[in-house]
Each structure stands twice: as C-alpha cells, then as structure tokens.
Amino acid sequence: MGAMALIDSHGKPVQVCGLAVLILAAILAAVSAQSDDVTTGNGFTPDQEVRLGRESAAVVRRLLPLLRVRRIDSFVRDIGRSLVDRLPAHLRQSRFRYSFDVLNVTDLLSYALPGGPIFVSRGMIEAAPTEAVLAGLLAHQVSHVALRHGAIQRTRGEMFEPADLSEQVLGGITLRTDDEPPFLGSNFSITGYFLNYNAALEREAELLSAQLLTRAGYDLRDMTAMFRAIVRTAADRGETEWIERHPDADLGDRDADTVVDINDPADAPPMATALPTGRFESIRARLRAMAPARTATEAARAQARRLPEGSVGLLGIVVPSGQSRRVLVGNVLEMEVPSNWRRLSGKSSVAFAPVGASVASDDGTTTFTHGIQVGVALSSTKDLAGDIFALLERFTRTHPRTQWAPVYQRTSFGGQPGLTSIASTVSDVSGRFEYVSVSAAHLRDGRLLYIIGIAPQPEAGTYRGAFTRIRRSIRVFD
C-alpha cells in the first residue's frame, strides 16, 4: 500500500502513519454523525454538567497540589484555549467554562470533567517530548468535554431508572468497581465516570482530537507520538493505569491510499496560521530546575493529614461538618451534604457517608453505619404512606431486629410533599442500636424518591439535624 496523504493548511500533502491513519480514515464519516450522537444517553443539561464538573474539580483541588507556576500554567492554558477556539460550532456550549490546571505530581494523570475543568499532571508534561505532543493530550481531553462524555457515562451509571422496590438494597449499597481511582485510596473519591471512558467514547474523542490539532496548526503525526510517549514512559515506570484506560491506542505503522480534507465540515473554525511557539523547551527546563514532585498517592495522603475534618463522635467517626457541598444525584435531583462526607455510588442508589462509616460484606454489599442513602423505585401502592410502609417492611427483611410503628410526619422534598417515619434497629456491624429515618416523596412521573438516614442511637440528635438539612436542600429536576 502507498502512504496516506493529508492536505495541510497550506494545501501541501503530509504523510501520516499509525494511529493517525485510523483516525483520519474515519473523520469524514464521523463528523456528520457527531452532532446527532454526541448527546446520546446524556441525561444532564449543560448547566447540570457545569455543576457536576465543579463538584469533582473541587475534590481534585482539595486532594492534589496544583503546580502554581505562572509561566507554566499560562503556557498550558494558552494551548488549551487555542484548541477550544477550534471546536466546530455544533460542539460549542456557551455555558461551559474550560479551565486548564497543572497538578504537581509525577504520575501520568489527566482528567476531563463535565462543563470544562481539565487537569494535566506535571508528569505528563515531563513525558511529552514536544509541545505538539502535549497539545495532543490536551486536545483529547477537550474532546471529552465538548462531546459531553463525562455526563454520558454518569447518566449510564446513575440513571436511576425505576425498578421494583424488592430489587433495592436498603441501608447498604452494591458499589461500582470504578468508583474510586486507586491512588486516592479508600478515603476520597473522584467519580470514576469521568476517568475511565469506554472504548467507543475514547474513539470518538480521538476523532475530534485529530481535527482540533490540525486546525490549531499542529502536525497530526503528533497524535501518534502522544500515545507513544505516554506508553513508553508508563512502561518505564511500571504505571499501567493510562494504558489500561486506552486499550485501543494503536501504535503500529499502517499505510492506506486515502486523501482526507480535514477542513470539513462547513462550520469548522479557521485554520491556525501560527506554528507552535517554541516555549516548550524553556518550560521543560523550568520543571527540571524545580524540586521533584511527589506521587499522587503521597500527595493525597499528605493533604489528607492537613484537612480539618471536625470532631469525632462516640464510635470514632467524624461528626457531620457544619459546611456543606452541593452534589448531583443521578439525573434526578441535587442537594447539599456535609462537606466531609464521601459518595458511594451503586447500581440503583447513592450513599453519602463519613470516612470509616462503611463496611464491605462478603456478598459485595457495603453497609454504612452513619450517613444517608438516596434512591428511586417504582411506587408499589400509589399511596405515599403505603410506600413508606413497604420501604420499612423491605428494610426489616435485611435488618430483622428493626422496630418501628406506622407513624408519619409531613415533610417536603424541594417543593414535593413527602412523609418521614422513624425506626430503630441493631447494627450488624457495631452491634449497637441505630436511629433510622426513612423519608419519601412521589415524583411527578410516579416514581418513588426515598432517603434513608442511619446513625448510632447515641448520636441521633447530631445526625437528625444533618438529615433535616439535606432534605430541605433538595431540588428535584422532574
């Protein structure tokens, strides 16, 4: 086969190979389909995506140190903005706010969060042999944001389609395997939906990345060089995370007789006339002169020791913080939870609990001793009191030492009328009596939204206030 020819911004043919061949051969077919498929399976509005990204970006900034070197930060930001400026018109979201931060860690890390926050590690910059290779990495992350991949995966993970109540795990949760990246350990969570994209979404990001790189004035062959540089560095260090997340990255040399006009579609921004700036070597020299960075694990652990978590309760669990953070729960609602609680994402519900308040059992279910569980189920009786009765009956099956009476207190869920009932049980984990608060409301489509709050009986007063604040903060999207 002959070599593949690409027409550059000056009308001259450019030879490309490897992964770039596969990317370019599919670009024209993919471009026309992207506008229709880009939001397939996305249950979030652009405004909600921005809130999702802010929530996760706050976790990243809280746990990992930023480099905070103006010259390097502005260099990365300039490249990123140049790529964003080349997005096709149909992929631009006016509400998105792209940002580019450098993490001062050695690991090969890069995150693209919904709504625009993008993080790249110092280790990634040091692994990139040229500015264009770094641009290839940033183009890949910009593509994930523009194509709304994080929200698509979050939708698939927390869609909360109504299921029979008998299928719900009440007072416990079956965790997802990708809910936490390994370097953060068990204490913290950056939602895995935004870190591990499936192969189809990675492929779509590669296609758009090729367009952005070319339109920004970079040589498309650096797309292949990006993957090569990262894989080579990862292999030398024994790091497998990035490679495992990009299993389809083809590094071989292939040829094809194809001519691709990268200037399609018609809504493409103008091609860049300026070539890379030549600032990259000075940036690399500045990094070499700096003190070595820590690994992400070391940095997160050091940061954790400095985080003020608050006073400790009777069972050694930190009490709910007086400060709250706003979180999205599936495509159903948003609410405020104590800032020192972490998310535990399951198949049909989500739990928020303080560190150390969850215990994994042999059947794969994680039971929590302090915190709340939020879920959606089919209404079994079409009557709210009857549905809460069914909830508590279901809870009693998994917690046989539960005691309760069918007494209900009126409450509200973001304007929706609801009911709350109180029960007590004996924890299978601690052997102590627990306070259990069960609240529910009917959504407009008939689904049952429920919240279960659990805390040791001696700390019921403290947690009762936290549960009430959470209920009052709920905003339902239906």
C-alpha positions as CSV (number, residue, x, y, z in Angstrom):
1,M,0.0,0.0,0.0
2,G,1.1,3.6,-0.5
3,A,1.3,6.2,2.2
4,M,-1.7,8.1,3.3
5,A,-1.9,11.7,2.1
6,L,-3.3,14.5,4.3
7,I,-3.8,18.0,2.9
8,D,-2.4,20.6,5.4
9,S,-3.4,24.2,5.9
10,H,-1.1,25.3,3.1
11,G,-2.5,22.8,0.6
12,K,0.6,20.5,0.8
13,P,0.4,16.8,1.3
14,V,1.6,15.4,4.7
15,Q,2.5,11.7,5.3
16,V,0.9,10.2,8.4
17,C,1.0,6.7,9.9
18,G,-0.1,4.6,12.8
19,L,-3.0,5.7,14.9
20,A,-3.3,8.9,12.9
21,V,-4.2,6.8,9.8
22,L,-7.1,5.1,11.6
23,I,-8.3,8.5,12.9
24,L,-8.2,10.3,9.6
25,A,-9.7,7.4,7.6
26,A,-12.9,7.8,9.8
27,I,-13.1,11.5,10.3
28,L,-15.4,12.4,7.4
29,A,-17.8,9.7,8.3
30,A,-17.8,10.6,12.0
31,V,-18.1,14.3,11.6
32,S,-21.5,14.2,10.1
33,A,-22.7,11.8,12.8
34,Q,-21.2,13.6,15.8
35,S,-23.9,16.3,16.0
36,D,-26.6,13.6,16.3
37,D,-24.8,11.2,18.5
38,V,-22.8,13.5,20.8
39,T,-25.5,13.7,23.5
40,T,-26.9,10.2,23.1
41,G,-27.7,8.8,26.5
42,N,-27.0,12.1,28.2
43,G,-29.5,12.8,31.0
44,F,-27.9,16.1,32.1
45,T,-28.4,19.7,30.8
46,P,-25.3,21.9,30.2
47,D,-26.0,23.7,33.4
48,Q,-26.1,20.4,35.4
49,E,-22.9,19.3,33.6
50,V,-21.1,22.5,34.8
51,R,-22.2,21.7,38.4
52,L,-21.0,18.2,38.0
53,G,-17.6,19.4,36.9
54,R,-17.3,21.9,39.6
55,E,-18.1,19.3,42.2
56,S,-15.4,16.9,41.0
57,A,-12.9,19.7,40.3
58,A,-13.3,20.9,43.9
59,V,-12.4,17.3,45.1
60,V,-9.3,17.3,42.8
61,R,-8.1,20.7,44.0
62,R,-8.7,19.7,47.6
63,L,-6.7,16.5,47.4
64,L,-3.9,17.1,45.0
65,P,-1.5,20.1,44.9
66,L,-1.5,22.5,41.9
67,L,1.8,23.5,40.4
68,R,1.0,27.2,40.6
69,V,3.9,28.4,38.4
70,R,2.6,31.3,36.4
71,R,4.7,30.7,33.3
72,I,3.9,27.0,33.1
73,D,0.2,27.5,33.9
74,S,-0.2,30.2,31.2
75,F,1.6,28.0,28.7
76,V,-0.7,25.1,29.2
77,R,-3.7,27.4,29.4
78,D,-2.8,29.0,26.0
79,I,-2.5,25.7,24.3
80,G,-5.8,24.6,25.8
81,R,-7.7,27.7,24.8
82,S,-6.3,27.5,21.3
83,L,-7.8,24.1,20.9
84,V,-11.1,25.1,22.4
85,D,-11.3,28.0,19.9
86,R,-11.1,25.4,17.1
87,L,-14.1,23.4,18.2
88,P,-16.8,23.1,15.5
89,A,-19.8,25.3,16.1
90,H,-22.2,22.5,16.9
91,L,-19.9,21.3,19.7
92,R,-19.7,24.7,21.5
93,Q,-21.6,25.1,24.7
94,S,-21.9,28.7,25.9
95,R,-22.3,27.6,29.5
96,F,-19.2,25.5,29.6
97,R,-16.1,27.1,31.2
98,Y,-12.9,25.5,30.1
99,S,-10.0,25.7,32.6
100,F,-6.6,24.1,32.5
101,D,-4.7,23.3,35.7
102,V,-1.4,21.6,36.2
103,L,-1.1,19.1,39.1
104,N,2.3,19.0,40.8
105,V,2.5,15.2,40.9
106,T,4.7,12.8,38.9
107,D,2.0,10.3,37.9
108,L,0.7,10.3,34.3
109,L,-2.7,11.8,35.1
110,S,-5.2,13.8,33.0
111,Y,-8.8,14.5,33.8
112,A,-11.6,16.0,31.7
113,L,-14.6,16.9,33.9
114,P,-18.0,17.9,32.6
115,G,-18.5,21.5,31.8
116,G,-14.9,22.3,31.2
117,P,-12.4,21.7,34.1
118,I,-9.3,19.9,32.7
119,F,-6.3,18.8,34.7
120,V,-2.9,17.5,33.5
121,S,-0.1,16.4,35.7
122,R,3.4,17.6,35.8
123,G,4.4,14.1,35.0
124,M,2.5,14.2,31.7
125,I,4.3,17.5,30.7
126,E,7.7,16.0,31.5
127,A,6.8,12.8,29.5
128,A,5.8,14.8,26.4
129,P,8.8,15.2,24.0
130,T,7.4,18.2,22.2
131,E,4.7,20.9,22.5
132,A,2.6,19.3,19.9
133,V,2.6,16.0,21.8
134,L,1.3,17.9,24.9
135,A,-1.3,19.6,22.6
136,G,-2.4,16.1,21.5
137,L,-3.1,15.2,25.1
138,L,-5.0,18.4,25.8
139,A,-6.9,18.0,22.5
140,H,-8.0,14.6,23.7
141,Q,-9.3,16.0,27.0
142,V,-11.0,19.0,25.4
143,S,-12.8,16.5,23.1
144,H,-14.1,14.5,26.0
145,V,-15.6,17.7,27.5
146,A,-17.0,19.0,24.2
147,L,-18.6,15.6,23.4
148,R,-20.1,15.6,26.9
149,H,-18.6,12.1,27.6
150,G,-18.5,12.6,31.4
151,A,-22.2,13.3,31.6
152,I,-23.0,10.4,29.3
153,Q,-21.1,8.0,31.5
154,R,-22.6,9.5,34.7
155,T,-26.0,9.1,33.1
156,R,-25.4,5.5,32.3
157,G,-24.1,4.9,35.8
158,E,-26.7,6.8,37.8
159,M,-29.7,7.0,35.6
160,F,-32.0,5.7,38.3
161,E,-34.5,4.0,36.0
162,P,-37.4,3.0,38.2
163,A,-37.1,-0.6,39.5
164,D,-39.2,-2.7,41.8
165,L,-38.6,-1.9,45.4
166,S,-37.7,-5.6,46.0
167,E,-34.6,-5.0,43.9
168,Q,-33.3,-2.2,46.1
169,V,-30.6,-2.7,48.8
170,L,-31.8,-0.6,51.7
171,G,-29.3,0.5,54.3
172,G,-26.5,-0.8,52.2
173,I,-25.2,-0.4,48.6
174,T,-23.6,-2.5,46.0
175,L,-20.6,-0.4,44.9
176,R,-19.3,0.1,41.4
177,T,-15.8,-1.2,40.8
178,D,-14.7,2.0,39.1
179,D,-16.0,4.4,41.8
180,E,-12.5,5.4,43.0
181,P,-9.2,5.7,41.3
182,P,-6.7,3.6,43.2
183,F,-4.2,6.4,44.0
184,L,-6.6,8.1,46.3
185,G,-7.2,5.0,48.5
186,S,-10.3,4.5,50.5
187,N,-10.6,7.9,52.0
188,F,-11.6,10.0,49.0
189,S,-13.5,9.8,45.7
190,I,-13.3,11.4,42.3
191,T,-16.1,9.9,40.5
192,G,-14.8,7.2,38.2
193,Y,-17.3,8.0,35.5
194,F,-15.0,10.9,34.5
195,L,-11.8,8.9,34.5
196,N,-12.5,5.6,32.7
197,Y,-14.3,6.2,29.4
198,N,-15.4,3.2,27.4
199,A,-13.7,2.3,24.1
200,A,-16.4,3.9,22.0
201,L,-16.1,7.3,23.7
202,E,-12.3,7.1,23.6
203,R,-12.6,6.5,19.9
204,E,-14.9,9.5,19.4
205,A,-12.5,11.7,21.4
206,E,-9.6,10.6,19.2
207,L,-11.5,11.6,16.0
208,L,-12.3,15.1,17.3
209,S,-8.8,15.5,18.7
210,A,-7.3,15.0,15.2
211,Q,-9.5,17.8,13.9
212,L,-8.6,20.2,16.7
213,L,-4.8,19.6,16.4
214,T,-4.8,20.2,12.7
215,R,-6.9,23.3,13.0
216,A,-4.6,24.7,15.7
217,G,-1.6,24.3,13.4
218,Y,0.0,21.1,14.8
219,D,1.2,18.2,12.9
220,L,-1.3,15.3,13.1
221,R,1.5,12.8,13.4
222,D,1.9,14.0,16.9
223,M,-1.3,12.3,17.8
224,T,0.5,9.0,17.4
225,A,3.6,10.5,19.1
226,M,1.4,11.4,22.1
227,F,0.3,7.8,22.7
228,R,3.9,6.5,22.1
229,A,5.4,8.9,24.6
230,I,2.9,8.2,27.3
231,V,3.0,4.4,26.8
232,R,6.9,4.4,26.8
233,T,7.1,6.5,30.0
234,A,4.3,4.4,31.7
235,A,6.1,1.2,30.8
236,D,9.4,2.5,32.2
237,R,7.7,3.5,35.5
238,G,5.6,0.4,35.8
239,E,2.4,2.5,35.6
240,T,-0.4,0.8,33.8
241,E,-3.5,3.0,34.5
242,W,-3.3,5.1,31.4
243,I,-2.6,2.2,29.1
244,E,-5.5,0.2,30.6
245,R,-7.8,3.1,30.0
246,H,-6.8,3.4,26.4
247,P,-6.6,-0.3,25.2
248,D,-7.3,0.6,21.6
249,A,-4.4,3.0,21.2
250,D,-2.7,1.6,18.1
251,L,1.0,2.3,17.9
252,G,1.8,0.3,14.8
253,D,2.7,1.7,11.4
254,R,0.0,1.2,8.8
255,D,-0.5,2.6,5.3
256,A,-3.5,3.5,3.2
257,D,-4.3,5.2,-0.1
258,T,-6.7,7.8,1.2
259,V,-6.8,11.6,0.9
260,V,-8.7,13.4,3.7
261,D,-9.7,17.0,3.6
262,I,-9.5,18.0,7.3
263,N,-11.3,21.3,6.7
264,D,-14.8,19.7,6.6
265,P,-17.4,20.3,8.0
266,A,-18.5,23.7,6.9
267,D,-18.8,25.0,10.4
268,A,-15.1,24.5,11.2
269,P,-13.3,27.5,12.6
270,P,-10.4,28.9,10.5
271,M,-7.1,27.1,10.5
272,A,-4.4,28.5,12.6
273,T,-1.7,30.3,10.8
274,A,0.9,30.4,13.6
275,L,3.1,27.4,14.3
276,P,3.9,26.2,17.8
277,T,5.6,29.0,19.8
278,G,8.9,27.4,20.9
279,R,8.2,28.0,24.6
280,F,8.1,24.3,25.4
281,E,11.9,23.8,25.9
282,S,12.0,26.7,28.4
283,I,9.0,25.2,30.2
284,R,10.8,21.8,30.4
285,A,14.0,23.5,31.7
286,R,11.9,25.3,34.4
287,L,10.5,22.0,35.5
288,R,13.9,20.3,35.7
289,A,15.1,23.1,37.9
290,M,12.2,22.6,40.4
291,A,12.2,20.3,43.4
292,P,10.9,16.8,42.4
293,A,7.2,16.3,42.7
294,R,5.5,13.6,44.8
295,T,3.4,10.8,43.5
296,A,-0.3,11.4,43.6
297,T,-0.6,8.8,46.4
298,E,2.0,10.6,48.5
299,A,0.5,14.0,47.8
300,A,-3.1,12.9,48.6
301,R,-2.0,11.3,51.9
302,A,-0.1,14.4,52.9
303,Q,-3.0,16.6,52.0
304,A,-5.4,14.4,54.0
305,R,-3.3,14.9,57.1
306,R,-3.8,18.6,56.8
307,L,-7.6,18.6,56.2
308,P,-9.6,19.7,59.2
309,E,-12.4,17.0,59.3
310,G,-14.0,18.1,62.6
311,S,-14.7,16.5,66.0
312,V,-15.0,12.7,66.4
313,G,-18.2,11.1,67.6
314,L,-18.7,8.2,70.1
315,L,-17.7,5.5,67.6
316,G,-14.7,7.2,66.3
317,I,-16.5,8.6,63.2
318,V,-16.1,12.3,62.4
319,V,-19.4,14.2,63.0
320,P,-21.1,15.9,60.1
321,S,-19.4,19.1,59.1
322,G,-21.2,22.4,59.5
323,Q,-20.2,23.2,56.0
324,S,-22.0,21.7,53.0
325,R,-21.3,21.0,49.4
326,R,-23.8,20.7,46.6
327,V,-24.0,17.4,44.8
328,L,-26.0,15.9,41.9
329,V,-27.7,12.6,42.4
330,G,-28.1,10.9,39.1
331,N,-30.4,12.8,36.7
332,V,-33.0,13.2,39.5
333,L,-32.0,15.9,41.9
334,E,-29.3,18.0,43.5
335,M,-28.9,18.6,47.3
336,E,-26.4,19.6,49.9
337,V,-24.4,17.1,52.0
338,P,-21.9,17.7,54.8
339,S,-18.5,18.6,53.2
340,N,-16.7,15.8,55.0
341,W,-18.9,13.0,53.6
342,R,-17.9,10.9,50.6
343,R,-20.0,9.5,47.8
344,L,-20.6,5.7,47.5
345,S,-22.1,5.1,44.0
346,G,-24.2,2.0,43.5
347,K,-26.3,0.4,40.7
348,S,-29.6,2.0,41.7
349,S,-28.8,4.4,44.5
350,V,-26.2,6.6,46.0
351,A,-25.0,6.9,49.6
352,F,-23.1,9.7,51.3
353,A,-21.2,8.8,54.5
354,P,-18.2,10.0,56.5
355,V,-14.9,8.2,56.2
356,G,-14.8,4.9,58.1
357,A,-18.6,4.6,58.2
358,S,-18.9,1.9,55.6
359,V,-18.1,-1.8,55.9
360,A,-17.9,-4.2,52.9
361,S,-19.6,-7.6,53.4
362,D,-18.8,-10.9,51.7
363,D,-21.7,-10.6,49.3
364,G,-20.3,-7.5,47.8
365,T,-22.7,-5.1,49.6
366,T,-21.3,-2.2,51.5
367,T,-23.3,-1.3,54.7
368,F,-23.0,2.1,56.2
369,T,-23.3,2.9,59.9
370,H,-23.6,6.7,59.5
371,G,-25.0,8.7,56.6
372,I,-27.8,8.6,54.0
373,Q,-28.9,6.6,51.0
374,V,-30.8,8.1,48.2
375,G,-32.6,6.0,45.6
376,V,-35.6,5.8,43.2
377,A,-38.0,2.9,42.9
378,L,-41.4,2.2,41.5
379,S,-44.3,3.1,43.7
380,S,-45.7,-0.2,45.0
381,T,-49.0,1.2,46.3
382,K,-49.5,4.6,44.7
383,D,-50.0,5.9,48.2
384,L,-47.2,7.6,49.9
385,A,-47.8,6.2,53.4
386,G,-48.3,2.8,51.9
387,D,-45.0,3.2,50.0
388,I,-43.1,4.1,53.2
389,F,-44.7,1.1,54.9
390,A,-43.3,-1.0,52.1
391,L,-39.9,0.6,52.4
392,L,-39.7,-0.1,56.1
393,E,-41.0,-3.6,55.5
394,R,-38.3,-4.2,53.0
395,F,-35.7,-2.7,55.4
396,T,-36.8,-5.1,58.1
397,R,-36.1,-8.1,55.8
398,T,-32.4,-7.1,55.7
399,H,-32.3,-5.8,59.3
400,P,-34.5,-8.3,61.2
401,R,-34.1,-6.5,64.6
402,T,-35.8,-3.4,63.3
403,Q,-38.6,-1.9,65.4
404,W,-41.0,0.7,64.1
405,A,-44.6,2.0,64.1
406,P,-46.6,3.3,61.1
407,V,-46.4,6.9,62.3
408,Y,-45.6,9.6,59.7
409,Q,-44.5,13.2,59.8
410,R,-45.2,15.5,56.9
411,T,-42.1,16.9,55.2
412,S,-41.0,18.4,51.9
413,F,-38.6,17.5,49.1
414,G,-37.7,20.5,47.1
415,G,-41.4,21.5,47.0
416,Q,-42.7,18.0,46.7
417,P,-44.9,16.8,49.6
418,G,-43.3,13.9,51.5
419,L,-43.5,11.9,54.6
420,T,-40.9,10.7,57.2
421,S,-41.1,7.8,59.6
422,I,-38.6,6.8,62.3
423,A,-37.4,3.4,63.2
424,S,-34.6,1.8,65.3
425,T,-32.6,-1.3,64.6
426,V,-29.4,-3.1,65.8
427,S,-26.4,-2.7,63.6
428,D,-24.9,-5.8,62.1
429,V,-21.6,-4.0,62.1
430,S,-21.3,-2.4,65.5
431,G,-23.9,-4.4,67.4
432,R,-25.3,-1.1,68.7
433,F,-28.8,0.4,68.4
434,E,-29.2,2.7,65.4
435,Y,-31.5,5.5,64.6
436,V,-33.2,5.1,61.2
437,S,-35.0,7.9,59.4
438,V,-37.0,7.0,56.3
439,S,-38.4,9.7,54.1
440,A,-40.1,9.5,50.7
441,A,-42.0,11.5,48.1
442,H,-43.6,10.8,44.8
443,L,-42.0,12.4,41.7
444,R,-44.3,13.8,39.0
445,D,-43.8,10.7,36.9
446,G,-45.0,8.4,39.7
447,R,-41.6,7.2,40.8
448,L,-40.8,6.9,44.5
449,L,-37.9,9.0,45.7
450,Y,-36.6,7.8,49.1
451,I,-33.9,8.8,51.5
452,I,-32.8,6.6,54.4
453,G,-30.7,8.1,57.1
454,I,-28.8,6.0,59.6
455,A,-26.8,6.9,62.7
456,P,-25.9,5.3,66.1
457,Q,-28.7,6.0,68.6
458,P,-26.4,8.0,71.0
459,E,-25.6,10.4,68.1
460,A,-29.1,10.6,66.8
461,G,-29.5,14.2,67.8
462,T,-26.5,15.3,65.8
463,Y,-27.4,13.3,62.7
464,R,-31.1,14.2,62.8
465,G,-30.2,17.8,62.2
466,A,-28.0,16.8,59.3
467,F,-30.7,14.6,57.7
468,T,-33.2,17.5,58.0
469,R,-30.8,20.0,56.4
470,I,-30.3,17.5,53.5
471,R,-34.0,17.1,52.9
472,R,-34.6,20.8,52.9
473,S,-31.8,21.4,50.4
474,I,-33.2,19.0,47.8
475,R,-34.1,20.3,44.4
476,V,-35.9,17.8,42.1
477,F,-35.3,18.0,38.4
478,D,-38.6,16.4,37.2
